[in-house]
Amino acid sequence: MKNRLSDLNDHLFAQIERLGDEEMTPDQIDAEVKRGEAIVKVSEQIVSMAALQVQAAKVMVEYGNDPSGYLPQIGEKKPASSGVSLIEAKKK
């Protein structure tokens, strides 16, 4: 799977757009509301897991370790820079 937190944003805004469709019948509105509730429940779990990953990364940095393996992917994966790592920057 290649889903990222930025994709979650897109899904949430798409659901808002669907809920704002004024041409929907009452039955379609009910179906979209149920769908929206399910999306919110899943989204909450995704955000909760991302927050846990950030906490784990903070602990890794605190003990002088590289946190990159613990951080959630937010956007497109970028190639590693040749600059200073987070650990090296903290030590300076």
N, CA, C and O atoms as a GROMACS GRO file, in nm:
protein
  368
    1MET      N    1   0.083  -0.119   0.000
    1MET     CA    2   0.000   0.000   0.000
    1MET      C    3   0.087   0.124   0.000
    1MET      O    4   0.193   0.127   0.063
    2LYS      N    5   0.044   0.225  -0.069
    2LYS     CA    6   0.122   0.347  -0.078
    2LYS      C    7   0.047   0.465  -0.016
    2LYS      O    8   0.078   0.580  -0.048
    3ASN      N    9  -0.048   0.440   0.068
    3ASN     CA   10  -0.123   0.550   0.130
    3ASN      C   11  -0.038   0.624   0.230
    3ASN      O   12   0.040   0.564   0.305
    4ARG      N   13  -0.053   0.755   0.232
    4ARG     CA   14   0.020   0.842   0.323
    4ARG      C   15  -0.081   0.932   0.394
    4ARG      O   16  -0.199   0.937   0.358
    5LEU      N   17  -0.034   1.003   0.496
    5LEU     CA   18  -0.123   1.094   0.568
    5LEU      C   19  -0.181   1.200   0.475
    5LEU      O   20  -0.295   1.244   0.495
    6SER      N   21  -0.105   1.241   0.376
    6SER     CA   22  -0.156   1.340   0.280
    6SER      C   23  -0.273   1.282   0.200
    6SER      O   24  -0.363   1.356   0.160
    7ASP      N   25  -0.272   1.151   0.176
    7ASP     CA   26  -0.384   1.087   0.106
    7ASP      C   27  -0.509   1.088   0.194
    7ASP      O   28  -0.621   1.102   0.144
    8LEU      N   29  -0.491   1.074   0.324
    8LEU     CA   30  -0.604   1.080   0.416
    8LEU      C   31  -0.674   1.214   0.405
    8LEU      O   32  -0.797   1.221   0.403
    9ASN      N   33  -0.597   1.320   0.397
    9ASN     CA   34  -0.653   1.454   0.377
    9ASN      C   35  -0.742   1.458   0.253
    9ASN      O   36  -0.853   1.510   0.257
   10ASP      N   37  -0.691   1.402   0.143
   10ASP     CA   38  -0.767   1.400   0.019
   10ASP      C   39  -0.899   1.324   0.034
   10ASP      O   40  -1.003   1.368  -0.015
   11HIS      N   41  -0.895   1.210   0.103
   11HIS     CA   42  -1.017   1.131   0.124
   11HIS      C   43  -1.119   1.206   0.209
   11HIS      O   44  -1.239   1.203   0.181
   12LEU      N   45  -1.070   1.275   0.312
   12LEU     CA   46  -1.162   1.350   0.398
   12LEU      C   47  -1.228   1.466   0.323
   12LEU      O   48  -1.348   1.489   0.337
   13PHE      N   49  -1.150   1.537   0.244
   13PHE     CA   50  -1.209   1.648   0.168
   13PHE      C   51  -1.302   1.597   0.059
   13PHE      O   52  -1.402   1.662   0.029
   14ALA      N   53  -1.273   1.482   0.000
   14ALA     CA   54  -1.363   1.424  -0.100
   14ALA      C   55  -1.496   1.388  -0.035
   14ALA      O   56  -1.602   1.407  -0.095
   15GLN      N   57  -1.491   1.338   0.088
   15GLN     CA   58  -1.615   1.303   0.158
   15GLN      C   59  -1.696   1.429   0.189
   15GLN      O   60  -1.818   1.428   0.178
   16ILE      N   61  -1.629   1.536   0.226
   16ILE     CA   62  -1.700   1.662   0.250
   16ILE      C   63  -1.770   1.709   0.123
   16ILE      O   64  -1.884   1.755   0.127
   17GLU      N   65  -1.702   1.695   0.011
   17GLU     CA   66  -1.763   1.734  -0.116
   17GLU      C   67  -1.886   1.649  -0.147
   17GLU      O   68  -1.988   1.700  -0.193
   18ARG      N   69  -1.875   1.518  -0.122
   18ARG     CA   70  -1.991   1.431  -0.146
   18ARG      C   71  -2.108   1.469  -0.056
   18ARG      O   72  -2.223   1.470  -0.099
   19LEU      N   73  -2.078   1.502   0.069
   19LEU     CA   74  -2.186   1.540   0.162
   19LEU      C   75  -2.249   1.673   0.124
   19LEU      O   76  -2.364   1.698   0.160
   20GLY      N   77  -2.178   1.756   0.052
   20GLY     CA   78  -2.229   1.886   0.011
   20GLY      C   79  -2.307   1.884  -0.119
   20GLY      O   80  -2.356   1.988  -0.164
   21ASP      N   81  -2.319   1.766  -0.182
   21ASP     CA   82  -2.392   1.755  -0.308
   21ASP      C   83  -2.541   1.778  -0.283
   21ASP      O   84  -2.607   1.697  -0.218
   22GLU      N   85  -2.592   1.888  -0.334
   22GLU     CA   86  -2.731   1.925  -0.308
   22GLU      C   87  -2.832   1.847  -0.392
   22GLU      O   88  -2.952   1.861  -0.371
   23GLU      N   89  -2.785   1.766  -0.485
   23GLU     CA   90  -2.876   1.690  -0.570
   23GLU      C   91  -2.903   1.549  -0.518
   23GLU      O   92  -2.972   1.471  -0.584
   24MET      N   93  -2.848   1.516  -0.402
   24MET     CA   94  -2.868   1.382  -0.348
   24MET      C   95  -3.008   1.366  -0.289
   24MET      O   96  -3.066   1.461  -0.236
   25THR      N   97  -3.058   1.246  -0.300
   25THR     CA   98  -3.187   1.212  -0.240
   25THR      C   99  -3.164   1.188  -0.090
   25THR      O  100  -3.050   1.170  -0.048
   26PRO      N  101  -3.270   1.188  -0.011
   26PRO     CA  102  -3.254   1.159   0.132
   26PRO      C  103  -3.185   1.023   0.158
   26PRO      O  104  -3.106   1.010   0.252
   27ASP      N  105  -3.216   0.923   0.076
   27ASP     CA  106  -3.151   0.793   0.093
   27ASP      C  107  -3.002   0.800   0.063
   27ASP      O  108  -2.921   0.739   0.132
   28GLN      N  109  -2.966   0.875  -0.040
   28GLN     CA  110  -2.825   0.893  -0.074
   28GLN      C  111  -2.752   0.970   0.036
   28GLN      O  112  -2.638   0.940   0.068
   29ILE      N  113  -2.819   1.069   0.092
   29ILE     CA  114  -2.760   1.146   0.202
   29ILE      C  115  -2.733   1.054   0.321
   29ILE      O  116  -2.625   1.058   0.380
   30ASP      N  117  -2.832   0.970   0.356
   30ASP     CA  118  -2.814   0.876   0.467
   30ASP      C  119  -2.696   0.782   0.441
   30ASP      O  120  -2.616   0.755   0.532
   31ALA      N  121  -2.685   0.734   0.318
   31ALA     CA  122  -2.575   0.644   0.285
   31ALA      C  123  -2.440   0.716   0.297
   31ALA      O  124  -2.344   0.659   0.348
   32GLU      N  125  -2.434   0.840   0.251
   32GLU     CA  126  -2.310   0.917   0.260
   32GLU      C  127  -2.274   0.950   0.405
   32GLU      O  128  -2.156   0.951   0.441
   33VAL      N  129  -2.375   0.978   0.487
   33VAL     CA  130  -2.350   1.005   0.629
   33VAL      C  131  -2.290   0.881   0.695
   33VAL      O  132  -2.194   0.892   0.770
   34LYS      N  133  -2.346   0.763   0.666
   34LYS     CA  134  -2.292   0.639   0.723
   34LYS      C  135  -2.149   0.616   0.674
   34LYS      O  136  -2.060   0.576   0.750
   35ARG      N  137  -2.129   0.640   0.546
   35ARG     CA  138  -1.996   0.626   0.489
   35ARG      C  139  -1.899   0.724   0.556
   35ARG      O  140  -1.787   0.688   0.590
   36GLY      N  141  -1.944   0.847   0.574
   36GLY     CA  142  -1.862   0.949   0.639
   36GLY      C  143  -1.825   0.910   0.781
   36GLY      O  144  -1.711   0.931   0.824
   37GLU      N  145  -1.920   0.853   0.854
   37GLU     CA  146  -1.893   0.809   0.991
   37GLU      C  147  -1.787   0.700   0.993
   37GLU      O  148  -1.699   0.699   1.079
   38ALA      N  149  -1.794   0.608   0.898
   38ALA     CA  150  -1.694   0.501   0.889
   38ALA      C  151  -1.557   0.559   0.855
   38ALA      O  152  -1.456   0.517   0.912
   39ILE      N  153  -1.554   0.655   0.763
   39ILE     CA  154  -1.428   0.718   0.726
   39ILE      C  155  -1.366   0.789   0.845
   39ILE      O  156  -1.245   0.783   0.865
   40VAL      N  157  -1.449   0.856   0.925
   40VAL     CA  158  -1.398   0.927   1.043
   40VAL      C  159  -1.339   0.829   1.143
   40VAL      O  160  -1.233   0.855   1.200
   41LYS      N  161  -1.406   0.717   1.165
   41LYS     CA  162  -1.354   0.618   1.261
   41LYS      C  163  -1.219   0.564   1.217
   41LYS      O  164  -1.127   0.551   1.298
   42VAL      N  165  -1.206   0.532   1.090
   42VAL     CA  166  -1.079   0.481   1.039
   42VAL      C  167  -0.973   0.591   1.044
   42VAL      O  168  -0.858   0.566   1.081
   43SER      N  169  -1.012   0.712   1.009
   43SER     CA  170  -0.919   0.826   1.010
   43SER      C  171  -0.864   0.850   1.150
   43SER      O  172  -0.745   0.877   1.167
   44GLU      N  173  -0.950   0.840   1.249
   44GLU     CA  174  -0.905   0.860   1.388
   44GLU      C  175  -0.798   0.759   1.425
   44GLU      O  176  -0.702   0.793   1.494
   45GLN      N  177  -0.813   0.635   1.381
   45GLN     CA  178  -0.714   0.532   1.410
   45GLN      C  179  -0.583   0.560   1.338
   45GLN      O  180  -0.475   0.539   1.394
   46ILE      N  181  -0.592   0.608   1.215
   46ILE     CA  182  -0.472   0.640   1.138
   46ILE      C  183  -0.396   0.755   1.204
   46ILE      O  184  -0.274   0.748   1.219
   47VAL      N  185  -0.468   0.859   1.244
   47VAL     CA  186  -0.404   0.974   1.309
   47VAL      C  187  -0.345   0.932   1.444
   47VAL      O  188  -0.237   0.978   1.481
   48SER      N  189  -0.415   0.847   1.516
   48SER     CA  190  -0.365   0.798   1.645
   48SER      C  191  -0.235   0.720   1.627
   48SER      O  192  -0.141   0.735   1.705
   49MET      N  193  -0.230   0.637   1.524
   49MET     CA  194  -0.108   0.560   1.498
   49MET      C  195   0.007   0.652   1.457
   49MET      O  196   0.121   0.630   1.498
   50ALA      N  197  -0.022   0.753   1.377
   50ALA     CA  198   0.082   0.848   1.337
   50ALA      C  199   0.136   0.922   1.460
   50ALA      O  200   0.256   0.944   1.471
   51ALA      N  201   0.048   0.959   1.552
   51ALA     CA  202   0.091   1.028   1.674
   51ALA      C  203   0.180   0.937   1.758
   51ALA      O  204   0.279   0.982   1.816
   52LEU      N  205   0.146   0.809   1.764
   52LEU     CA  206   0.228   0.712   1.837
   52LEU      C  207   0.367   0.699   1.772
   52LEU      O  208   0.468   0.687   1.842
   53GLN      N  209   0.371   0.700   1.640
   53GLN     CA  210   0.499   0.692   1.570
   53GLN      C  211   0.585   0.815   1.599
   53GLN      O  212   0.706   0.803   1.616
   54VAL      N  213   0.523   0.931   1.605
   54VAL     CA  214   0.597   1.053   1.636
   54VAL      C  215   0.652   1.046   1.779
   54VAL      O  216   0.766   1.085   1.803
   55GLN      N  217   0.572   0.996   1.872
   55GLN     CA  218   0.620   0.980   2.010
   55GLN      C  219   0.739   0.886   2.015
   55GLN      O  220   0.837   0.912   2.086
   56ALA      N  221   0.733   0.776   1.941
   56ALA     CA  222   0.844   0.681   1.939
   56ALA      C  223   0.969   0.747   1.880
   56ALA      O  224   1.080   0.725   1.929
   57ALA      N  225   0.951   0.828   1.777
   57ALA     CA  226   1.064   0.898   1.716
   57ALA      C  227   1.127   0.994   1.816
   57ALA      O  228   1.249   1.006   1.822
   58LYS      N  229   1.045   1.064   1.894
   58LYS     CA  230   1.098   1.157   1.994
   58LYS      C  231   1.182   1.083   2.098
   58LYS      O  232   1.286   1.133   2.140
   59VAL      N  233   1.137   0.965   2.138
   59VAL     CA  234   1.214   0.886   2.234
   59VAL      C  235   1.347   0.844   2.172
   59VAL      O  236   1.450   0.847   2.239
   60MET      N  237   1.344   0.805   2.046
   60MET     CA  238   1.468   0.766   1.979
   60MET      C  239   1.567   0.882   1.976
   60MET      O  240   1.686   0.863   2.003
   61VAL      N  241   1.520   1.002   1.943
   61VAL     CA  242   1.607   1.120   1.939
   61VAL      C  243   1.662   1.148   2.078
   61VAL      O  244   1.780   1.180   2.094
   62GLU      N  245   1.576   1.137   2.178
   62GLU     CA  246   1.617   1.164   2.316
   62GLU      C  247   1.735   1.077   2.358
   62GLU      O  248   1.822   1.120   2.434
   63TYR      N  249   1.739   0.954   2.307
   63TYR     CA  250   1.847   0.862   2.342
   63TYR      C  251   1.956   0.856   2.235
   63TYR      O  252   2.039   0.766   2.235
   64GLY      N  253   1.954   0.955   2.144
   64GLY     CA  254   2.062   0.966   2.046
   64GLY      C  255   2.055   0.870   1.930
   64GLY      O  256   2.157   0.844   1.865
   65ASN      N  257   1.938   0.818   1.902
   65ASN     CA  258   1.923   0.725   1.790
   65ASN      C  259   1.852   0.792   1.673
   65ASN      O  260   1.787   0.896   1.689
   66ASP      N  261   1.866   0.734   1.555
   66ASP     CA  262   1.803   0.786   1.435
   66ASP      C  263   1.653   0.754   1.439
   66ASP      O  264   1.615   0.637   1.446
   67PRO      N  265   1.567   0.857   1.434
   67PRO     CA  266   1.423   0.835   1.445
   67PRO      C  267   1.354   0.807   1.312
   67PRO      O  268   1.234   0.780   1.311
   68SER      N  269   1.424   0.812   1.201
   68SER     CA  270   1.358   0.809   1.070
   68SER      C  271   1.273   0.684   1.048
   68SER      O  272   1.173   0.692   0.978
   69GLY      N  273   1.310   0.572   1.104
   69GLY     CA  274   1.231   0.450   1.087
   69GLY      C  275   1.100   0.451   1.165
   69GLY      O  276   1.015   0.364   1.144
   70TYR      N  277   1.084   0.546   1.254
   70TYR     CA  278   0.966   0.552   1.338
   70TYR      C  279   0.865   0.659   1.294
   70TYR      O  280   0.753   0.665   1.344
   71LEU      N  281   0.907   0.743   1.200
   71LEU     CA  282   0.822   0.854   1.158
   71LEU      C  283   0.726   0.812   1.048
   71LEU      O  284   0.765   0.738   0.958
   72PRO      N  285   0.600   0.860   1.054
   72PRO     CA  286   0.504   0.828   0.947
   72PRO      C  287   0.542   0.901   0.819
   72PRO      O  288   0.603   1.008   0.823
   73GLN      N  289   0.508   0.843   0.707
   73GLN     CA  290   0.530   0.907   0.578
   73GLN      C  291   0.418   1.007   0.556
   73GLN      O  292   0.301   0.970   0.553
   74ILE      N  293   0.454   1.133   0.541
   74ILE     CA  294   0.354   1.239   0.525
   74ILE      C  295   0.327   1.267   0.377
   74ILE      O  296   0.211   1.278   0.337
   75GLY      N  297   0.430   1.278   0.299
   75GLY     CA  298   0.414   1.308   0.157
   75GLY      C  299   0.491   1.209   0.074
   75GLY      O  300   0.517   1.096   0.118
   76GLU      N  301   0.528   1.249  -0.044
   76GLU     CA  302   0.608   1.163  -0.130
   76GLU      C  303   0.745   1.142  -0.067
   76GLU      O  304   0.802   1.234  -0.008
   77LYS      N  305   0.796   1.024  -0.080
   77LYS     CA  306   0.926   0.993  -0.025
   77LYS      C  307   1.033   1.064  -0.107
   77LYS      O  308   1.037   1.051  -0.230
   78LYS      N  309   1.118   1.138  -0.039
   78LYS     CA  310   1.223   1.214  -0.105
   78LYS      C  311   1.356   1.144  -0.083
   78LYS      O  312   1.375   1.078   0.020
   79PRO      N  313   1.448   1.157  -0.177
   79PRO     CA  314   1.579   1.095  -0.158
   79PRO      C  315   1.651   1.157  -0.040
   79PRO      O  316   1.632   1.275  -0.009
   80ALA      N  317   1.732   1.077   0.026
   80ALA     CA  318   1.806   1.126   0.142
   80ALA      C  319   1.899   1.238   0.100
   80ALA      O  320   1.964   1.231  -0.005
   81SER      N  321   1.904   1.341   0.181
   81SER     CA  322   1.991   1.455   0.149
   81SER      C  323   2.132   1.424   0.194
   81SER      O  324   2.156   1.334   0.275
   82SER      N  325   2.224   1.500   0.141
   82SER     CA  326   2.363   1.482   0.181
   82SER      C  327   2.397   1.574   0.298
   82SER      O  328   2.514   1.588   0.334
   83GLY      N  329   2.295   1.638   0.356
   83GLY     CA  330   2.316   1.731   0.465
   83GLY      C  331   2.332   1.660   0.598
   83GLY      O  332   2.359   1.539   0.603
   84VAL      N  333   2.316   1.733   0.705
   84VAL     CA  334   2.334   1.683   0.840
   84VAL      C  335   2.209   1.606   0.882
   84VAL      O  336   2.097   1.654   0.861
   85SER      N  337   2.226   1.488   0.942
   85SER     CA  338   2.113   1.410   0.991
   85SER      C  339   2.055   1.476   1.116
   85SER      O  340   2.116   1.564   1.175
   86LEU      N  341   1.935   1.431   1.154
   86LEU     CA  342   1.872   1.485   1.274
   86LEU      C  343   1.957   1.460   1.398
   86LEU      O  344   1.968   1.546   1.485
   87ILE      N  345   2.018   1.343   1.404
   87ILE     CA  346   2.101   1.309   1.520
   87ILE      C  347   2.225   1.397   1.524
   87ILE      O  348   2.261   1.449   1.630
   88GLU      N  349   2.290   1.416   1.410
   88GLU     CA  350   2.409   1.499   1.405
   88GLU      C  351   2.376   1.643   1.440
   88GLU      O  352   2.454   1.711   1.508
   89ALA      N  353   2.260   1.691   1.396
   89ALA     CA  354   2.218   1.829   1.424
   89ALA      C  355   2.194   1.847   1.573
   89ALA      O  356   2.228   1.951   1.629
   90LYS      N  357   2.134   1.747   1.637
   90LYS     CA  358   2.104   1.757   1.780
   90LYS      C  359   2.232   1.757   1.863
   90LYS      O  360   2.239   1.823   1.967
   91LYS      N  361   2.333   1.684   1.820
   91LYS     CA  362   2.458   1.675   1.894
   91LYS      C  363   2.540   1.802   1.888
   91LYS      O  364   2.624   1.827   1.973
   92LYS      N  365   2.513   1.884   1.784
   92LYS     CA  366   2.592   2.009   1.766
   92LYS      C  367   2.547   2.118   1.856
   92LYS      O  368   2.603   2.227   1.852
   0.00000   0.00000   0.00000
